[in-house]
């Protein structure tokens, strides 16, 4: 198999694993584990994901993007992760909040951030996918959520032109919960 095909297969494996992780997280939001377990089932406890919560209308967080070997069950791959964890931090915010997020790039390639589904400004240091954070640099994002932002589960991810598939498939994405349901 050529190196390109092997890399593509690796990325697909990583993408599938990531989809499964997202599914488990979403299910965990709605299922009360004690009611779902029967006497015969053996389960591992759900891991509490790292998280940041807004206080007095402001969420302050730092995301450090870095390379790391990731082991998911029997699958091992070269991951790109936030804050040393394949399960990236979950942000808990409310409509009207401001998210102040420092992105530190410890990768060997440029990266950036996008907040999927947010009704916020795409300009300046807002939800601006044209920002490029080069290797070894950092950037301070400030995302202002409108009061009309619908509550729900959202997604943040790397959105660097030409490399976002590789970066997301390798692990650079996480969850935002807009509270208020
Ligand atoms: Cu998106």
Backbone and ligand atoms as CSV (ligand in chain L), in Angstrom:
chain,resi,resn,atom,element,x,y,z
A,1,UNK,N,N,0.854,-1.210,0.000
A,1,UNK,CA,C,0.000,0.000,0.000
A,1,UNK,C,C,0.882,1.250,0.000
A,2,UNK,N,N,0.539,2.243,-0.817
A,2,UNK,CA,C,1.346,3.460,-0.881
A,2,UNK,C,C,1.175,4.260,0.406
A,3,UNK,N,N,2.178,5.106,0.737
A,3,UNK,CA,C,2.062,5.919,1.950
A,3,UNK,C,C,0.804,6.770,1.945
A,4,UNK,N,N,0.414,7.286,0.739
A,4,UNK,CA,C,-0.794,8.118,0.659
A,4,UNK,C,C,-2.045,7.338,1.025
A,5,UNK,N,N,-2.117,6.102,0.473
A,5,UNK,CA,C,-3.303,5.279,0.772
A,5,UNK,C,C,-3.334,4.893,2.232
A,6,UNK,N,N,-2.150,4.588,2.777
A,6,UNK,CA,C,-2.081,4.209,4.190
A,6,UNK,C,C,-2.529,5.380,5.056
A,7,UNK,N,N,-2.074,6.596,4.691
A,7,UNK,CA,C,-2.444,7.785,5.478
A,7,UNK,C,C,-3.936,8.029,5.379
A,8,UNK,N,N,-4.478,7.838,4.160
A,8,UNK,CA,C,-5.905,8.043,3.959
A,8,UNK,C,C,-6.715,7.029,4.778
A,9,UNK,N,N,-6.216,5.772,4.823
A,9,UNK,CA,C,-6.896,4.726,5.595
A,9,UNK,C,C,-6.850,5.070,7.090
A,10,UNK,N,N,-5.679,5.555,7.529
A,10,UNK,CA,C,-5.496,5.963,8.927
A,10,UNK,C,C,-6.529,7.042,9.281
A,11,UNK,N,N,-6.654,8.044,8.366
A,11,UNK,CA,C,-7.567,9.163,8.621
A,11,UNK,C,C,-9.003,8.674,8.693
A,12,UNK,N,N,-9.329,7.703,7.797
A,12,UNK,CA,C,-10.700,7.178,7.802
A,12,UNK,C,C,-10.978,6.465,9.121
A,13,UNK,N,N,-9.974,5.669,9.582
A,13,UNK,CA,C,-10.112,4.954,10.861
A,13,UNK,C,C,-10.352,5.959,11.976
A,14,UNK,N,N,-9.542,7.007,11.945
A,14,UNK,CA,C,-9.618,8.036,12.981
A,14,UNK,C,C,-10.980,8.732,12.924
A,15,UNK,N,N,-11.464,9.001,11.700
A,15,UNK,CA,C,-12.746,9.686,11.535
A,15,UNK,C,C,-13.878,8.823,12.084
A,16,UNK,N,N,-13.846,7.526,11.769
A,16,UNK,CA,C,-14.883,6.609,12.253
A,16,UNK,C,C,-14.857,6.567,13.781
A,17,UNK,N,N,-13.651,6.454,14.340
A,17,UNK,CA,C,-13.526,6.404,15.802
A,17,UNK,C,C,-14.096,7.673,16.420
A,18,UNK,N,N,-13.848,8.805,15.772
A,18,UNK,CA,C,-14.295,10.090,16.289
A,18,UNK,C,C,-15.831,10.201,16.236
A,19,UNK,N,N,-16.407,9.711,15.133
A,19,UNK,CA,C,-17.872,9.713,15.012
A,19,UNK,C,C,-18.481,8.880,16.134
A,20,UNK,N,N,-17.839,7.726,16.434
A,20,UNK,CA,C,-18.361,6.853,17.492
A,20,UNK,C,C,-18.292,7.569,18.836
A,21,UNK,N,N,-17.199,8.284,19.074
A,21,UNK,CA,C,-17.032,9.014,20.336
A,21,UNK,C,C,-18.114,10.090,20.470
A,22,UNK,N,N,-18.376,10.805,19.358
A,22,UNK,CA,C,-19.392,11.864,19.375
A,22,UNK,C,C,-20.757,11.262,19.674
A,23,UNK,N,N,-21.036,10.096,19.057
A,23,UNK,CA,C,-22.318,9.430,19.259
A,23,UNK,C,C,-22.484,9.035,20.723
A,24,UNK,N,N,-21.432,8.461,21.308
A,24,UNK,CA,C,-21.482,8.055,22.715
A,24,UNK,C,C,-21.749,9.276,23.594
A,25,UNK,N,N,-21.089,10.397,23.272
A,25,UNK,CA,C,-21.295,11.607,24.073
A,25,UNK,C,C,-22.752,12.074,23.978
A,26,UNK,N,N,-23.287,12.098,22.750
A,26,UNK,CA,C,-24.663,12.575,22.567
A,26,UNK,C,C,-25.646,11.667,23.304
A,27,UNK,N,N,-25.422,10.349,23.198
A,27,UNK,CA,C,-26.312,9.412,23.879
A,27,UNK,C,C,-26.240,9.631,25.383
A,28,UNK,N,N,-24.998,9.902,25.884
A,28,UNK,CA,C,-24.825,10.070,27.332
A,28,UNK,C,C,-25.596,11.280,27.849
A,29,UNK,N,N,-25.879,12.247,26.967
A,29,UNK,CA,C,-26.633,13.430,27.400
A,29,UNK,C,C,-28.091,13.076,27.694
A,30,UNK,N,N,-28.580,12.041,27.041
A,30,UNK,CA,C,-29.999,11.743,27.135
A,30,UNK,C,C,-30.327,10.478,27.919
A,31,UNK,N,N,-29.355,9.608,28.088
A,31,UNK,CA,C,-29.616,8.323,28.748
A,31,UNK,C,C,-29.201,8.394,30.209
A,32,UNK,N,N,-30.068,7.972,31.101
A,32,UNK,CA,C,-29.687,7.858,32.503
A,32,UNK,C,C,-29.116,6.468,32.703
A,33,UNK,N,N,-27.800,6.381,32.858
A,33,UNK,CA,C,-27.103,5.096,32.858
A,33,UNK,C,C,-27.677,4.071,33.839
A,34,UNK,N,N,-28.013,4.447,35.097
A,34,UNK,CA,C,-28.485,3.425,36.044
A,34,UNK,C,C,-29.758,2.743,35.562
A,35,UNK,N,N,-30.661,3.492,34.875
A,35,UNK,CA,C,-31.890,2.879,34.391
A,35,UNK,C,C,-31.630,1.974,33.198
A,36,UNK,N,N,-30.573,2.288,32.428
A,36,UNK,CA,C,-30.330,1.551,31.199
A,36,UNK,C,C,-29.585,0.238,31.450
A,37,UNK,N,N,-28.935,0.097,32.612
A,37,UNK,CA,C,-28.144,-1.095,32.861
A,37,UNK,C,C,-29.019,-2.245,33.351
A,38,UNK,N,N,-28.734,-3.446,32.839
A,38,UNK,CA,C,-29.393,-4.606,33.398
A,38,UNK,C,C,-28.367,-5.332,34.263
A,39,UNK,N,N,-28.830,-6.330,35.038
A,39,UNK,CA,C,-27.952,-7.030,35.971
A,39,UNK,C,C,-26.812,-7.732,35.235
A,40,UNK,N,N,-27.068,-8.211,33.990
A,40,UNK,CA,C,-26.043,-8.989,33.273
A,40,UNK,C,C,-25.021,-8.109,32.566
A,41,UNK,N,N,-25.340,-6.831,32.366
A,41,UNK,CA,C,-24.423,-6.017,31.557
A,41,UNK,C,C,-23.191,-5.613,32.362
A,42,UNK,N,N,-22.049,-5.683,31.706
A,42,UNK,CA,C,-20.857,-5.107,32.332
A,42,UNK,C,C,-20.488,-3.880,31.512
A,43,UNK,N,N,-20.347,-2.774,32.174
A,43,UNK,CA,C,-20.048,-1.533,31.465
A,43,UNK,C,C,-18.892,-0.822,32.143
A,44,UNK,N,N,-18.198,-0.015,31.336
A,44,UNK,CA,C,-17.204,0.879,31.912
A,44,UNK,C,C,-17.917,2.188,32.191
A,45,UNK,N,N,-17.555,2.870,33.279
A,45,UNK,CA,C,-18.218,4.141,33.546
A,45,UNK,C,C,-17.878,5.158,32.459
A,46,UNK,N,N,-18.826,6.030,32.149
A,46,UNK,CA,C,-18.556,7.080,31.177
A,46,UNK,C,C,-17.532,8.041,31.772
A,47,UNK,N,N,-16.570,8.415,30.954
A,47,UNK,CA,C,-15.523,9.318,31.428
A,47,UNK,C,C,-16.057,10.749,31.415
A,48,UNK,N,N,-15.810,11.466,32.498
A,48,UNK,CA,C,-16.186,12.882,32.547
A,48,UNK,C,C,-15.218,13.663,31.658
A,49,UNK,N,N,-15.731,14.339,30.648
A,49,UNK,CA,C,-14.849,15.068,29.737
A,49,UNK,C,C,-14.361,16.351,30.392
A,50,UNK,N,N,-13.137,16.783,30.043
A,50,UNK,CA,C,-12.685,18.083,30.550
A,50,UNK,C,C,-13.640,19.162,30.057
A,51,UNK,N,N,-13.858,20.197,30.856
A,51,UNK,CA,C,-14.835,21.210,30.431
A,51,UNK,C,C,-14.482,22.597,30.953
A,52,UNK,N,N,-15.036,23.596,30.298
A,52,UNK,CA,C,-14.968,24.989,30.744
A,52,UNK,C,C,-16.397,25.515,30.772
A,53,UNK,N,N,-16.759,26.228,31.841
A,53,UNK,CA,C,-18.110,26.785,31.953
A,53,UNK,C,C,-18.039,28.304,32.042
A,54,UNK,N,N,-18.994,28.965,31.423
A,54,UNK,CA,C,-18.995,30.431,31.503
A,54,UNK,C,C,-19.448,30.874,32.888
A,55,UNK,N,N,-18.873,31.988,33.327
A,55,UNK,CA,C,-19.261,32.585,34.609
A,55,UNK,C,C,-19.540,34.046,34.384
A,56,UNK,N,N,-20.680,34.525,34.913
A,56,UNK,CA,C,-21.086,35.924,34.737
A,56,UNK,C,C,-20.996,36.357,33.278
A,57,UNK,N,N,-21.412,35.478,32.373
A,57,UNK,CA,C,-21.495,35.842,30.956
A,57,UNK,C,C,-20.201,35.699,30.167
A,58,UNK,N,N,-19.137,35.214,30.816
A,58,UNK,CA,C,-17.862,35.093,30.096
A,58,UNK,C,C,-17.280,33.690,30.269
A,59,UNK,N,N,-16.881,33.095,29.164
A,59,UNK,CA,C,-16.153,31.829,29.222
A,59,UNK,C,C,-14.703,32.116,28.832
A,60,UNK,N,N,-13.776,31.749,29.701
A,60,UNK,CA,C,-12.353,31.936,29.421
A,60,UNK,C,C,-11.700,30.565,29.344
A,61,UNK,N,N,-10.978,30.320,28.251
A,61,UNK,CA,C,-10.360,28.995,28.093
A,61,UNK,C,C,-9.138,29.092,27.197
A,62,UNK,N,N,-8.252,28.126,27.356
A,62,UNK,CA,C,-7.105,27.994,26.454
A,62,UNK,C,C,-7.159,26.615,25.818
A,63,UNK,N,N,-7.029,26.600,24.502
A,63,UNK,CA,C,-6.937,25.332,23.774
A,63,UNK,C,C,-5.528,25.233,23.206
A,64,UNK,N,N,-4.820,24.164,23.575
A,64,UNK,CA,C,-3.479,23.939,23.035
A,64,UNK,C,C,-3.565,22.785,22.042
A,65,UNK,N,N,-3.327,23.081,20.768
A,65,UNK,CA,C,-3.349,22.031,19.742
A,65,UNK,C,C,-1.978,21.386,19.670
A,66,UNK,N,N,-1.939,20.048,19.771
A,66,UNK,CA,C,-0.654,19.348,19.723
A,66,UNK,C,C,-0.805,17.963,19.117
A,67,UNK,N,N,0.340,17.362,18.825
A,67,UNK,CA,C,0.350,16.001,18.274
A,67,UNK,C,C,0.468,14.998,19.406
A,68,UNK,N,N,-0.184,13.866,19.226
A,68,UNK,CA,C,-0.155,12.860,20.283
A,68,UNK,C,C,-0.579,11.507,19.735
A,69,UNK,N,N,0.057,10.430,20.225
A,69,UNK,CA,C,-0.423,9.076,19.895
A,69,UNK,C,C,-1.753,8.885,20.615
A,70,UNK,N,N,-2.739,8.381,19.882
A,70,UNK,CA,C,-4.048,8.148,20.493
A,70,UNK,C,C,-4.365,6.661,20.422
A,71,UNK,N,N,-4.857,6.117,21.503
A,71,UNK,CA,C,-5.278,4.719,21.549
A,71,UNK,C,C,-6.771,4.697,21.854
A,72,UNK,N,N,-7.564,4.175,20.933
A,72,UNK,CA,C,-9.009,4.031,21.166
A,72,UNK,C,C,-9.344,2.558,21.035
A,73,UNK,N,N,-9.543,1.868,22.134
A,73,UNK,CA,C,-9.763,0.437,22.077
A,73,UNK,C,C,-8.561,-0.217,21.421
A,74,UNK,N,N,-8.804,-0.959,20.318
A,74,UNK,CA,C,-7.708,-1.648,19.637
A,74,UNK,C,C,-7.042,-0.751,18.598
A,75,UNK,N,N,-7.568,0.449,18.406
A,75,UNK,CA,C,-7.066,1.322,17.338
A,75,UNK,C,C,-6.058,2.324,17.901
A,76,UNK,N,N,-4.912,2.399,17.236
A,76,UNK,CA,C,-3.879,3.357,17.637
A,76,UNK,C,C,-3.531,4.214,16.427
A,77,UNK,N,N,-3.405,5.522,16.611
A,77,UNK,CA,C,-3.063,6.385,15.479
A,77,UNK,C,C,-2.404,7.668,15.971
A,78,UNK,N,N,-1.774,8.379,15.025
A,78,UNK,CA,C,-1.149,9.671,15.341
A,78,UNK,C,C,-2.246,10.726,15.345
A,79,UNK,N,N,-2.621,11.174,16.521
A,79,UNK,CA,C,-3.713,12.128,16.635
A,79,UNK,C,C,-3.218,13.562,16.723
A,80,UNK,N,N,-4.143,14.484,16.419
A,80,UNK,CA,C,-3.941,15.908,16.692
A,80,UNK,C,C,-5.017,16.255,17.720
A,81,UNK,N,N,-4.613,16.753,18.868
A,81,UNK,CA,C,-5.573,16.861,19.978
A,81,UNK,C,C,-5.508,18.247,20.613
A,82,UNK,N,N,-6.578,18.606,21.310
A,82,UNK,CA,C,-6.594,19.816,22.129
A,82,UNK,C,C,-6.318,19.435,23.586
A,83,UNK,N,N,-5.417,20.157,24.207
A,83,UNK,CA,C,-5.119,20.019,25.642
A,83,UNK,C,C,-4.772,18.582,26.047
A,84,UNK,N,N,-4.104,17.871,25.146
A,84,UNK,CA,C,-3.596,16.537,25.469
A,84,UNK,C,C,-4.652,15.470,25.597
A,85,UNK,N,N,-5.873,15.745,25.117
A,85,UNK,CA,C,-6.951,14.771,25.269
A,85,UNK,C,C,-7.706,14.613,23.954
A,86,UNK,N,N,-7.801,13.349,23.480
A,86,UNK,CA,C,-8.537,13.110,22.233
A,86,UNK,C,C,-9.985,13.578,22.376
A,87,UNK,N,N,-10.564,13.393,23.581
A,87,UNK,CA,C,-11.889,13.963,23.868
A,87,UNK,C,C,-11.656,15.412,24.293
A,88,UNK,N,N,-11.863,16.327,23.372
A,88,UNK,CA,C,-11.522,17.738,23.608
A,88,UNK,C,C,-12.434,18.349,24.673
A,89,UNK,N,N,-11.998,19.460,25.284
A,89,UNK,CA,C,-12.830,20.097,26.314
A,89,UNK,C,C,-14.213,20.473,25.782
A,90,UNK,N,N,-15.203,20.333,26.654
A,90,UNK,CA,C,-16.571,20.760,26.348
A,90,UNK,C,C,-16.752,22.166,26.914
A,91,UNK,N,N,-17.293,23.072,26.103
A,91,UNK,CA,C,-17.589,24.431,26.562
A,91,UNK,C,C,-19.074,24.522,26.894
A,92,UNK,N,N,-19.392,24.997,28.102
A,92,UNK,CA,C,-20.785,25.218,28.503
A,92,UNK,C,C,-21.026,26.723,28.558
A,93,UNK,N,N,-21.927,27.209,27.718
A,93,UNK,CA,C,-22.205,28.649,27.650
A,93,UNK,C,C,-23.716,28.889,27.630
A,94,UNK,N,N,-24.086,30.163,27.702
A,94,UNK,CA,C,-25.490,30.568,27.609
A,94,UNK,C,C,-25.640,31.568,26.458
A,95,UNK,N,N,-26.833,31.662,25.874
A,95,UNK,CA,C,-27.054,32.709,24.875
A,95,UNK,C,C,-26.662,34.063,25.474
A,96,UNK,N,N,-25.992,34.903,24.689
A,96,UNK,CA,C,-25.573,36.220,25.164
A,96,UNK,C,C,-24.175,36.245,25.764
A,97,UNK,N,N,-23.570,35.067,25.997
A,97,UNK,CA,C,-22.225,35.008,26.589
A,97,UNK,C,C,-21.145,35.439,25.592
A,98,UNK,N,N,-19.988,35.761,26.158
A,98,UNK,CA,C,-18.788,35.987,25.354
A,98,UNK,C,C,-17.814,34.852,25.642
A,99,UNK,N,N,-17.258,34.261,24.575
A,99,UNK,CA,C,-16.255,33.207,24.743
A,99,UNK,C,C,-14.888,33.785,24.414
A,100,UNK,N,N,-13.993,33.796,25.415
A,100,UNK,CA,C,-12.623,34.288,25.191
A,100,UNK,C,C,-11.706,33.076,25.181
A,101,UNK,N,N,-11.289,32.699,23.996
A,101,UNK,CA,C,-10.534,31.449,23.842
A,101,UNK,C,C,-9.183,31.713,23.209
A,102,UNK,N,N,-8.137,31.347,23.946
A,102,UNK,CA,C,-6.775,31.443,23.395
A,102,UNK,C,C,-6.446,30.114,22.736
A,103,UNK,N,N,-6.113,30.172,21.442
A,103,UNK,CA,C,-5.686,28.966,20.729
A,103,UNK,C,C,-4.165,29.005,20.610
A,104,UNK,N,N,-3.506,27.987,21.167
A,104,UNK,CA,C,-2.044,27.871,21.089
A,104,UNK,C,C,-1.730,26.751,20.101
A,105,UNK,N,N,-0.886,27.058,19.120
A,105,UNK,CA,C,-0.589,26.066,18.092
A,105,UNK,C,C,0.778,25.407,18.327
A,106,UNK,N,N,0.754,24.193,18.854
A,106,UNK,CA,C,1.978,23.402,19.018
A,106,UNK,C,C,2.113,22.336,17.936
A,107,UNK,N,N,1.351,22.506,16.845
A,107,UNK,CA,C,1.458,21.565,15.725
A,107,UNK,C,C,2.630,21.974,14.834
A,108,UNK,N,N,2.905,21.140,13.819
A,108,UNK,CA,C,3.940,21.515,12.840
A,108,UNK,C,C,3.305,22.192,11.621
A,109,UNK,N,N,1.989,22.414,11.689
A,109,UNK,CA,C,1.250,23.014,10.574
A,109,UNK,C,C,0.331,24.100,11.127
A,110,UNK,N,N,-0.135,25.036,10.265
A,110,UNK,CA,C,-1.054,26.074,10.754
A,110,UNK,C,C,-2.398,25.470,11.157
A,111,UNK,N,N,-3.103,26.175,12.018
A,111,UNK,CA,C,-4.449,25.745,12.400
A,111,UNK,C,C,-5.274,26.986,12.741
A,112,UNK,N,N,-6.538,26.782,13.044
A,112,UNK,CA,C,-7.419,27.868,13.497
A,112,UNK,C,C,-8.666,27.240,14.126
A,113,UNK,N,N,-9.686,28.053,14.369
A,113,UNK,CA,C,-10.916,27.555,15.003
A,113,UNK,C,C,-12.147,28.064,14.265
A,114,UNK,N,N,-13.180,27.231,14.292
A,114,UNK,CA,C,-14.507,27.655,13.798
A,114,UNK,C,C,-15.552,27.112,14.758
A,115,UNK,N,N,-16.588,27.919,15.002
A,115,UNK,CA,C,-17.666,27.518,15.905
A,115,UNK,C,C,-18.910,27.271,15.062
A,116,UNK,N,N,-19.174,25.994,14.840
A,116,UNK,CA,C,-20.165,25.561,13.869
A,116,UNK,C,C,-21.584,25.848,14.369
A,117,UNK,N,N,-22.302,26.622,13.586
A,117,UNK,CA,C,-23.711,26.888,13.919
A,117,UNK,C,C,-23.935,28.109,14.789
A,118,UNK,N,N,-22.858,28.796,15.150
A,118,UNK,CA,C,-23.026,29.988,15.983
A,118,UNK,C,C,-23.472,31.174,15.133
A,119,UNK,N,N,-24.411,31.943,15.680
A,119,UNK,CA,C,-24.877,33.158,15.004
A,119,UNK,C,C,-24.019,34.328,15.494
A,120,UNK,N,N,-22.712,34.248,15.224
A,120,UNK,CA,C,-21.826,35.300,15.735
A,120,UNK,C,C,-20.990,35.863,14.591
A,121,UNK,N,N,-20.348,36.994,14.850
A,121,UNK,CA,C,-19.630,37.702,13.787
A,121,UNK,C,C,-18.467,36.876,13.246
A,122,UNK,N,N,-18.326,36.842,11.899
A,122,UNK,CA,C,-17.188,36.142,11.293
A,122,UNK,C,C,-16.002,37.079,11.058
A,123,UNK,N,N,-16.018,38.267,11.687
A,123,UNK,CA,C,-14.982,39.270,11.409
A,123,UNK,C,C,-13.961,39.341,12.544
A,124,UNK,N,N,-12.836,40.026,12.250
A,124,UNK,CA,C,-11.827,40.319,13.267
A,124,UNK,C,C,-11.381,39.076,14.011
A,125,UNK,N,N,-11.397,39.166,15.364
A,125,UNK,CA,C,-10.997,37.995,16.165
A,125,UNK,C,C,-12.217,37.184,16.602
A,126,UNK,N,N,-13.321,37.318,15.831
A,126,UNK,CA,C,-14.527,36.530,16.086
A,126,UNK,C,C,-14.420,35.156,15.422
A,127,UNK,N,N,-15.568,34.629,15.010
A,127,UNK,CA,C,-15.616,33.295,14.394
A,127,UNK,C,C,-15.144,33.419,12.939
A,128,UNK,N,N,-13.872,33.730,12.794
A,128,UNK,CA,C,-13.291,34.121,11.507
A,128,UNK,C,C,-12.408,32.992,10.975
A,129,UNK,N,N,-12.928,32.280,9.964
A,129,UNK,CA,C,-12.210,31.095,9.462
A,129,UNK,C,C,-10.983,31.467,8.633
A,130,UNK,N,N,-10.807,32.780,8.354
A,130,UNK,CA,C,-9.638,33.201,7.576
A,130,UNK,C,C,-8.415,33.464,8.459
A,131,UNK,N,N,-8.610,33.406,9.775
A,131,UNK,CA,C,-7.466,33.564,10.679
A,131,UNK,C,C,-6.548,32.355,10.514
A,132,UNK,N,N,-5.254,32.606,10.459
A,132,UNK,CA,C,-4.260,31.528,10.371
A,132,UNK,C,C,-3.341,31.642,11.584
A,133,UNK,N,N,-3.332,30.608,12.410
A,133,UNK,CA,C,-2.441,30.577,13.571
A,133,UNK,C,C,-1.287,29.637,13.221
A,134,UNK,N,N,-0.121,30.231,12.974
A,134,UNK,CA,C,1.018,29.432,12.525
A,134,UNK,C,C,1.655,28.659,13.667
A,135,UNK,N,N,2.510,27.723,13.281
A,135,UNK,CA,C,3.240,26.881,14.237
A,135,UNK,C,C,3.932,27.748,15.285
A,136,UNK,N,N,3.732,27.402,16.547
A,136,UNK,CA,C,4.399,28.114,17.637
A,136,UNK,C,C,3.725,29.416,18.031
A,137,UNK,N,N,2.637,29.783,17.329
A,137,UNK,CA,C,1.961,31.038,17.651
A,137,UNK,C,C,0.659,30.771,18.403
A,138,UNK,N,N,0.077,31.870,18.927
A,138,UNK,CA,C,-1.229,31.736,19.579
A,138,UNK,C,C,-2.125,32.875,19.106
A,139,UNK,N,N,-3.419,32.718,19.347
A,139,UNK,CA,C,-4.389,33.744,18.926
A,139,UNK,C,C,-5.514,33.793,19.942
A,140,UNK,N,N,-5.943,35.027,20.249
A,140,UNK,CA,C,-7.041,35.210,21.206
A,140,UNK,C,C,-8.349,35.462,20.461
A,141,UNK,N,N,-9.200,34.460,20.470
A,141,UNK,CA,C,-10.528,34.595,19.869
A,141,UNK,C,C,-11.487,35.221,20.875
A,142,UNK,N,N,-12.437,35.990,20.373
A,142,UNK,CA,C,-13.511,36.496,21.227
A,142,UNK,C,C,-14.820,36.342,20.451
A,143,UNK,N,N,-15.616,35.392,20.893
A,143,UNK,CA,C,-16.850,35.032,20.196
A,143,UNK,C,C,-18.026,35.527,21.023
A,144,UNK,N,N,-18.819,36.418,20.443
A,144,UNK,CA,C,-19.990,36.960,21.158
A,144,UNK,C,C,-21.230,36.227,20.654
A,145,UNK,N,N,-21.868,35.497,21.574
A,145,UNK,CA,C,-23.097,34.784,21.198
A,145,UNK,C,C,-24.289,35.716,21.357
A,146,UNK,N,N,-25.182,35.767,20.380
A,146,UNK,CA,C,-26.371,36.615,20.547
A,146,UNK,C,C,-27.342,35.984,21.557
A,147,UNK,N,N,-28.199,36.802,22.106
A,147,UNK,CA,C,-29.223,36.287,23.042
A,147,UNK,C,C,-30.184,35.342,22.333
A,148,UNK,N,N,-30.234,35.450,21.007
A,148,UNK,CA,C,-31.155,34.616,20.224
A,148,UNK,C,C,-30.514,33.291,19.787
A,149,UNK,N,N,-29.266,33.014,20.226
A,149,UNK,CA,C,-28.634,31.739,19.848
A,149,UNK,C,C,-29.468,30.581,20.403
A,150,UNK,N,N,-29.975,29.691,19.541
A,150,UNK,CA,C,-30.800,28.593,20.061
A,150,UNK,C,C,-29.984,27.660,20.963
A,151,UNK,N,N,-30.513,27.277,22.117
A,151,UNK,CA,C,-29.832,26.301,22.968
A,151,UNK,C,C,-29.649,24.979,22.215
A,152,UNK,N,N,-28.627,24.239,22.577
A,152,UNK,CA,C,-28.396,22.947,21.927
A,152,UNK,C,C,-26.940,22.550,21.994
A,153,UNK,N,N,-26.641,21.458,21.277
A,153,UNK,CA,C,-25.270,20.944,21.244
A,153,UNK,C,C,-24.619,21.382,19.934
A,154,UNK,N,N,-23.485,22.067,20.050
A,154,UNK,CA,C,-22.780,22.587,18.879
A,154,UNK,C,C,-21.381,21.982,18.823
A,155,UNK,N,N,-20.630,22.405,17.820
A,155,UNK,CA,C,-19.366,21.771,17.490
A,155,UNK,C,C,-18.344,22.839,17.177
A,156,UNK,N,N,-17.163,22.755,17.761
A,156,UNK,CA,C,-16.059,23.616,17.292
A,156,UNK,C,C,-14.996,22.739,16.655
A,157,UNK,N,N,-14.302,23.290,15.685
A,157,UNK,CA,C,-13.303,22.479,14.992
A,157,UNK,C,C,-12.321,23.358,14.237
A,158,UNK,N,N,-11.177,22.763,13.892
A,158,UNK,CA,C,-10.202,23.444,13.049
A,158,UNK,C,C,-10.819,23.672,11.678
A,159,UNK,N,N,-10.551,24.818,11.080
A,159,UNK,CA,C,-11.150,25.139,9.775
A,159,UNK,C,C,-10.103,25.781,8.877
A,160,UNK,N,N,-8.892,25.245,8.909
A,160,UNK,CA,C,-7.811,25.848,8.129
A,160,UNK,C,C,-7.907,25.351,6.697
A,161,UNK,N,N,-7.886,26.281,5.750
A,161,UNK,CA,C,-8.134,25.940,4.352
A,161,UNK,C,C,-7.153,24.876,3.846
A,162,UNK,N,N,-7.689,23.801,3.253
A,162,UNK,CA,C,-6.863,22.755,2.660
A,162,UNK,C,C,-6.417,21.678,3.632
A,163,UNK,N,N,-6.591,21.913,4.951
A,163,UNK,CA,C,-6.118,20.930,5.927
A,163,UNK,C,C,-7.181,20.588,6.968
A,164,UNK,N,N,-8.406,21.111,6.792
A,164,UNK,CA,C,-9.382,20.912,7.863
A,164,UNK,C,C,-9.819,19.454,7.953
A,165,UNK,N,N,-9.906,18.739,6.827
A,165,UNK,CA,C,-10.309,17.329,6.880
A,165,UNK,C,C,-9.286,16.524,7.686
A,166,UNK,N,N,-8.007,16.743,7.372
A,166,UNK,CA,C,-6.929,16.050,8.089
A,166,UNK,C,C,-6.989,16.380,9.578
A,167,UNK,N,N,-7.161,17.673,9.895
A,167,UNK,CA,C,-7.092,18.081,11.304
A,167,UNK,C,C,-8.300,17.592,12.100
A,168,UNK,N,N,-9.499,17.697,11.500
A,168,UNK,CA,C,-10.698,17.230,12.211
A,168,UNK,C,C,-10.659,15.706,12.353
A,169,UNK,N,N,-10.289,15.025,11.249
A,169,UNK,CA,C,-10.227,13.565,11.282
A,169,UNK,C,C,-9.210,13.050,12.284
A,170,UNK,N,N,-8.183,13.859,12.567
A,170,UNK,CA,C,-7.147,13.441,13.507
A,170,UNK,C,C,-7.495,13.792,14.948
A,171,UNK,N,N,-8.553,14.606,15.132
A,171,UNK,CA,C,-8.978,14.860,16.519
A,171,UNK,C,C,-9.281,16.300,16.887
A,172,UNK,N,N,-9.029,17.259,15.986
A,172,UNK,CA,C,-9.200,18.661,16.393
A,172,UNK,C,C,-10.654,19.123,16.273
A,173,UNK,N,N,-11.481,18.629,17.170
A,173,UNK,CA,C,-12.853,19.139,17.260
A,173,UNK,C,C,-13.381,18.853,18.660
A,174,UNK,N,N,-14.370,19.632,19.062
A,174,UNK,CA,C,-14.945,19.461,20.390
A,174,UNK,C,C,-16.382,19.955,20.435
A,175,UNK,N,N,-16.962,19.890,21.611
A,175,UNK,CA,C,-18.390,20.150,21.784
A,175,UNK,C,C,-18.628,21.458,22.530
A,176,UNK,N,N,-19.643,22.197,22.070
A,176,UNK,CA,C,-20.125,23.353,22.828
A,176,UNK,C,C,-21.581,23.082,23.191
A,177,UNK,N,N,-21.921,23.223,24.454
A,177,UNK,CA,C,-23.311,23.112,24.877
A,177,UNK,C,C,-23.819,24.517,25.178
A,178,UNK,N,N,-24.817,24.954,24.398
A,178,UNK,CA,C,-25.478,26.225,24.702
A,178,UNK,C,C,-26.668,25.880,25.580
A,179,UNK,N,N,-26.568,26.270,26.834
A,179,UNK,CA,C,-27.567,25.870,27.836
A,179,UNK,C,C,-28.892,26.588,27.619
A,180,UNK,N,N,-29.936,26.021,28.210
A,180,UNK,CA,C,-31.226,26.694,28.171
A,180,UNK,C,C,-32.360,25.849,27.626
A,181,UNK,N,N,-32.105,24.564,27.352
A,181,UNK,CA,C,-33.197,23.711,26.855
A,181,UNK,C,C,-34.157,23.457,28.001
L,1,CU,CU,CU,-18.142,23.475,10.901
